[in-house]
Amino acid sequence: MSEPTGAARRRGPFQVGDQVQLTDPKGRHYTFTLEAGKSFHTHKGAFPHDELIGAPEGTVVRTTGNVAYLALRPLLPDYVLSMPRGAAVVYPKDAGQVLAMADIFPGARVVEAGVGSGSLSTFLLRAVGDQGMLHSYERRADFAEIAQANVERYFGGPHPAWRLTVGDLQDNLSDTEVDRVILDMLAPWECLEAVSKALVPGGILCAYVATTTQLARTVESIREHGTFNEPAAWETMVRTWHVEGLAVRPDHRMIGHTGFLLTARRLADGVEPPMRRRRPAKGAYGEDYSGPGSGSGRG
């Protein structure tokens, strides 16, 4: 049985073509690709790549300036934060939430719209595996080119489960019997009809948006569409801690708001979503609002 795509690059001695992450005594990271005969240069001296080729992970190398660097393969969260960018990347904290809360499983058939720099695509491909399917749509050809290079650099070549289409999702989506749809775009509400037709009953729609205005419109549009259950929305914040002897405290900086996530599940055809009982605050809906919840049924 052959190894999953990219697995051989995640273990064993360093090889030519591997990504290496060096950590200096101050905790700063430097990432490069191993090439025979080349050298890595810093303002603290240099050392030859050949010194790492064939060496195990966790090796310490010293530059000509006698500065020690710890050499490891970058983890996927490290990789996506250092990859070349066209658009902003989906942060690991949000990608992890997508994988968990959208229930991305091995063999899943997933559609993604808004590839950006390929960060989330890489996470999704690792989760669905070689037997799954990820069809990514990106409207900008320059972003798609950068994303493709980043994904293939991580896996060491093309991934057999990945298909990348340049164009708008709502105009080009032809996939059917899809398990999950991930929307990372400015106006996800424009794609609801196409997404609803593609998803299997019980399938999950997951949207990633940046602003409260986008979040509100997406949620209300999902409710109005009538083919999904009540959406759930949230954001995730990560705060690291400084631990040094008895000096244990939260770090002064944290990764706060990056975006909002929401999920909703596709109902069976012909089924109406149960009436949601809610009592919104007075003024929550403007006088010109005519969407779901307006009128006598809102209270």
Secondary structure, DSSP 8 states (H G I E B T S, - for coil): ----TTGGGGSSS--TT-EEEEE-TTS-EEEEE--TT-EEEETTEEEEGGGTTT--TTEEEE-TT--EEEEE---HHHHHHHS--SS----HHHHHHHHHHTT--TT-EEEEE--TTSHHHHHHHHHH-TTSEEEEEES-HHHHHHHHHHHHHHHTS--TTEEEEES-HHHH----SEEEEEEESS-GGGGHHHHHHHEEEEEEEEEEESSHHHHHHHHHHHHHH-SB---EEE---B--EEEETTEEEE-S--B----EEEEEEB--TT-----------TTSS-TT--STT-SGGG-
